[in-house]
């Protein structure tokens, strides 16, 4: 029965990028406590990737959570990060936004600020192109990534490499002192690698639940970033090591 339930969990995760405990309760008929114990064991076995409130198959680049799924996770922390990030921006600045749910929240905080915005994220483009927005907005163009509704590919990279914004906000799902910033697919890694090389003030925005995780493709080492904004769930030891790299660390 125990093995059968774990198999049901893994089979369900093959059809969903991310599942909550409640989802797995519905699928298996087991109690939330039982599901949590199963997930702990599957995590230790290296079969799944656990985050607060959800789980996905481990290291499965072809199965990425959608934007709507990500928005439900660590929402309070993302709002705090976004508010602090938006405080760095002044009217008239040019801002390059990576795709991501945290960068969407930063853009939401800046609707009333006149800016020049370039983004790969369709959600951000639509949000800031609203008639109430005061920004001049450009999309990079390129191939649309279905999971994030963002632009990837050579066209997007060409635009990124031709601009010099005041600030670049980079999102990520995995970051670590040893591995740096990593991405699940080569296309996303290539684009984020370009973002990390743009001649501007480069800011990584990522909640602390993503720290200590790594994905298949390297984007950049943390030392290549000017500022990291994350929540205060990051351990003091890790925070001190990041500061030693010469990176500005802002905890919210």
Backbone torsions as a table, in degrees:
resi	resn	phi	psi	omega
1	UNK	NA	-41.7	-178.1
2	UNK	-64.6	-46.7	179.9
3	UNK	-64.1	-40.7	179.5
4	UNK	-60.1	-40.1	-179.5
5	UNK	-67.8	-41.2	177.7
6	UNK	-63.7	-38.7	177.7
7	UNK	-63.2	-39.4	177.0
8	UNK	-61.8	-40.9	179.2
9	UNK	-61.7	-48.1	-178.5
10	UNK	-65.6	-38.4	178.0
11	UNK	-65.3	-39.3	178.7
12	UNK	-64.4	-40.1	-178.9
13	UNK	-67.4	-21.1	176.3
14	UNK	-70.2	-21.3	-178.6
15	UNK	-103.2	-8.7	-180.0
16	UNK	-131.7	136.5	179.2
17	UNK	-65.0	-36.5	-177.7
18	UNK	-147.8	139.6	179.4
19	UNK	-130.1	145.7	174.9
20	UNK	-92.6	167.6	175.8
21	UNK	-59.0	-40.9	179.1
22	UNK	-61.1	-39.4	176.7
23	UNK	-58.3	-44.6	-176.0
24	UNK	-73.8	-28.5	172.9
25	UNK	-62.7	-44.5	179.6
26	UNK	-63.4	-38.6	-176.4
27	UNK	-72.6	-40.3	-172.7
28	UNK	-99.6	-23.1	-175.2
29	UNK	80.0	4.4	179.6
30	UNK	-85.6	167.7	179.3
31	UNK	-78.1	158.7	176.9
32	UNK	-56.4	-39.3	-180.0
33	UNK	-63.4	-39.6	179.2
34	UNK	-66.7	-42.6	178.8
35	UNK	-61.6	-42.2	-180.0
36	UNK	-62.6	-39.4	177.2
37	UNK	-64.6	-40.6	177.0
38	UNK	-61.0	-42.7	-177.5
39	UNK	-66.7	-36.1	176.6
40	UNK	-61.5	-43.4	-179.1
41	UNK	-70.2	-39.4	177.4
42	UNK	-66.5	-34.7	177.0
43	UNK	-65.3	-46.2	179.3
44	UNK	-63.3	-30.7	178.6
45	UNK	-79.6	-5.7	178.9
46	UNK	80.2	17.3	-175.8
47	UNK	-90.5	-26.5	-176.7
48	UNK	-132.4	164.2	178.8
49	UNK	-116.7	112.1	-174.9
50	UNK	-97.4	135.4	171.1
51	UNK	-133.3	166.3	-178.4
52	UNK	-59.4	117.8	176.0
53	UNK	87.5	-0.3	-177.7
54	UNK	-162.9	174.6	-179.7
55	UNK	-152.5	146.7	174.3
56	UNK	-139.4	168.3	176.0
57	UNK	-64.7	139.2	-175.4
58	UNK	-69.1	136.8	173.5
59	UNK	45.6	51.7	178.7
60	UNK	-113.5	85.2	-174.1
61	UNK	-60.4	-23.8	-177.3
62	UNK	-81.3	-10.4	-179.3
63	UNK	-120.9	90.8	-176.2
64	UNK	-107.4	140.9	176.9
65	UNK	-59.4	143.1	177.2
66	UNK	-77.2	168.0	178.5
67	UNK	-59.0	-43.2	-179.0
68	UNK	-63.9	-35.5	177.7
69	UNK	-69.1	-41.8	-179.5
70	UNK	-66.2	-32.9	-176.5
71	UNK	-62.7	-24.1	-179.7
72	UNK	-78.3	-14.7	-171.6
73	UNK	-98.6	129.1	175.8
74	UNK	53.4	40.8	-173.6
75	UNK	-63.8	-41.1	-178.5
76	UNK	-62.0	-43.2	179.0
77	UNK	-63.9	-40.6	179.5
78	UNK	-62.8	-37.9	179.0
79	UNK	-65.1	-40.5	178.7
80	UNK	-66.2	-43.0	177.8
81	UNK	-61.6	-44.4	-178.4
82	UNK	-63.1	-42.7	-179.8
83	UNK	-61.3	-44.2	179.5
84	UNK	-66.7	-41.9	179.9
85	UNK	-61.6	-42.4	-178.4
86	UNK	-64.3	-26.9	179.8
87	UNK	-67.3	-19.2	-179.9
88	UNK	-79.1	-17.1	-171.7
89	UNK	-94.0	135.4	179.9
90	UNK	-113.3	153.9	176.1
91	UNK	-52.8	135.8	179.7
92	UNK	92.5	-10.7	178.3
93	UNK	-67.0	154.6	170.0
94	UNK	-104.2	134.1	-172.4
95	UNK	-131.8	129.6	175.2
96	UNK	-104.5	120.0	-177.6
97	UNK	-106.4	122.8	166.5
98	UNK	-70.0	162.4	176.4
99	UNK	-77.6	145.1	176.6
100	UNK	157.7	158.4	-178.4
101	UNK	-70.2	-30.8	176.7
102	UNK	-72.2	-40.9	178.5
103	UNK	-67.2	-30.9	174.4
104	UNK	-61.1	-42.5	179.9
105	UNK	-67.4	-34.3	175.3
106	UNK	-63.0	-46.7	178.6
107	UNK	-58.9	-38.6	179.5
108	UNK	-62.4	-34.7	178.7
109	UNK	-71.8	-16.2	-173.1
110	UNK	-109.7	13.9	-177.3
111	UNK	-56.8	-37.1	-176.6
112	UNK	-89.0	4.1	-177.4
113	UNK	-103.7	126.1	178.8
114	UNK	-71.3	115.6	-175.8
115	UNK	-138.5	165.0	165.2
116	UNK	-104.7	114.9	-173.0
117	UNK	-115.2	132.7	170.7
118	UNK	-122.7	134.2	-177.9
119	UNK	-148.5	153.3	171.7
120	UNK	-91.7	-9.6	-170.7
121	UNK	-95.0	118.9	179.5
122	UNK	-63.1	-35.8	179.5
123	UNK	-61.3	-44.9	179.1
124	UNK	-66.1	-41.3	178.9
125	UNK	-58.6	-46.5	-179.8
126	UNK	-67.2	-41.9	-179.3
127	UNK	-59.2	-47.6	-175.5
128	UNK	-86.1	-8.2	174.2
129	UNK	-89.3	-0.8	177.1
130	UNK	-58.2	150.5	-175.9
131	UNK	-61.9	-21.2	179.9
132	UNK	-85.2	-12.6	-178.7
133	UNK	-76.3	149.5	179.7
134	UNK	-105.2	9.2	-174.8
135	UNK	-95.2	152.5	168.4
136	UNK	-93.0	119.6	-168.6
137	UNK	-117.0	133.8	175.1
138	UNK	-129.3	136.8	170.7
139	UNK	-94.5	145.2	-179.3
140	UNK	-68.1	-27.1	-170.1
141	UNK	78.4	175.9	-178.2
142	UNK	122.8	-173.0	178.2
143	UNK	-76.2	138.0	-178.8
144	UNK	-85.4	125.8	172.9
145	UNK	-82.1	120.9	-172.8
146	UNK	-65.8	-33.9	-175.9
147	UNK	-71.3	-35.0	-175.8
148	UNK	-111.3	-5.5	-174.5
149	UNK	50.5	52.8	179.6
150	UNK	-134.1	164.3	-177.2
151	UNK	-89.2	133.2	174.7
152	UNK	-133.4	178.6	175.3
153	UNK	96.5	-179.5	-172.4
154	UNK	-62.1	-38.4	-178.8
155	UNK	-63.1	-45.5	178.5
156	UNK	-62.0	-42.3	-178.3
157	UNK	-66.1	-37.0	179.2
158	UNK	-60.5	-43.9	179.5
159	UNK	-66.0	-45.4	-178.4
160	UNK	-59.3	-40.5	-177.4
161	UNK	-76.7	-5.3	-178.3
162	UNK	-106.9	6.1	-176.1
163	UNK	-123.5	161.2	-179.1
164	UNK	-136.0	73.9	-176.8
165	UNK	-73.5	164.8	176.9
166	UNK	-68.0	-41.5	-178.0
167	UNK	-137.0	144.0	172.5
168	UNK	-123.9	122.3	177.1
169	UNK	-100.3	122.7	-177.5
170	UNK	-113.9	128.6	176.4
171	UNK	-102.0	162.0	175.4
172	UNK	-159.8	156.6	177.2
173	UNK	-101.8	-6.9	-178.8
174	UNK	-152.8	128.1	176.2
175	UNK	-149.7	150.0	-169.6
176	UNK	-163.7	149.7	179.2
177	UNK	-62.8	-39.3	-177.0
178	UNK	-78.4	-48.6	-175.0
179	UNK	-90.3	-15.8	-175.7
180	UNK	75.0	-146.5	177.9
181	UNK	-92.0	131.6	-179.9
182	UNK	-130.4	162.5	-176.8
183	UNK	-135.8	157.8	-173.9
184	UNK	-80.8	-21.5	-178.3
185	UNK	-131.5	155.9	-179.5
186	UNK	-64.9	-34.5	179.9
187	UNK	-64.3	-45.2	-179.7
188	UNK	-69.8	-37.3	179.2
189	UNK	-63.4	-43.4	179.3
190	UNK	-60.6	-43.9	-178.9
191	UNK	-67.3	-45.2	179.8
192	UNK	-66.5	-31.6	176.6
193	UNK	-62.2	-40.3	176.3
194	UNK	-65.2	-40.9	177.8
195	UNK	-58.9	-38.8	-177.7
196	UNK	-74.0	-9.9	179.9
197	UNK	-106.1	-7.2	-179.2
198	UNK	-60.9	139.8	-178.3
199	UNK	-80.1	80.3	177.3
200	UNK	-154.3	-176.2	173.6
201	UNK	-80.7	113.2	-172.9
202	UNK	-96.7	123.9	-175.5
203	UNK	-124.3	121.3	173.0
204	UNK	-90.1	130.2	176.7
205	UNK	-119.4	114.9	-176.9
206	UNK	-157.9	133.2	179.2
207	UNK	-72.3	160.6	-171.6
208	UNK	-67.9	-18.2	178.5
209	UNK	-64.6	-21.4	-179.0
210	UNK	-86.3	-11.0	179.3
211	UNK	-72.2	143.7	179.7
212	UNK	85.8	1.2	178.2
213	UNK	-102.7	153.0	174.4
214	UNK	-140.4	147.6	175.8
215	UNK	-119.3	179.8	-164.4
216	UNK	-67.0	-37.9	-169.7
217	UNK	-110.8	129.7	-180.0
218	UNK	-76.1	138.8	176.2
219	UNK	-104.9	-56.8	-178.1
220	UNK	-164.8	156.2	171.5
221	UNK	-80.2	153.1	-177.9
222	UNK	-60.6	-30.5	-178.8
223	UNK	-65.0	-15.8	178.6
224	UNK	-83.7	-5.9	-177.0
225	UNK	-99.5	143.9	179.6
226	UNK	-80.1	-44.8	-174.8
227	UNK	-139.6	141.0	171.2
228	UNK	-120.7	127.0	175.1
229	UNK	-113.2	119.9	179.0
230	UNK	-142.0	178.5	-178.7
231	UNK	-90.1	169.0	-174.0
232	UNK	-77.5	12.7	172.6
233	UNK	-78.6	-9.5	178.6
234	UNK	-69.9	136.4	-176.9
235	UNK	-68.1	153.7	-179.5
236	UNK	-64.1	-37.5	-179.9
237	UNK	-62.5	-45.1	178.8
238	UNK	-64.9	-43.2	179.4
239	UNK	-57.2	-44.0	-179.5
240	UNK	-64.6	-39.2	179.7
241	UNK	-66.5	-37.1	178.2
242	UNK	-66.5	-42.4	179.2
243	UNK	-61.9	-36.6	178.6
244	UNK	-62.3	-24.2	178.3
245	UNK	-73.7	-9.5	-176.4
246	UNK	88.3	13.6	179.8
247	UNK	-93.2	134.5	173.5
248	UNK	-71.7	123.9	-179.8
249	UNK	-114.4	123.5	178.4
250	UNK	-115.5	118.8	178.8
251	UNK	-104.6	134.3	-177.9
252	UNK	-125.8	NA	NA
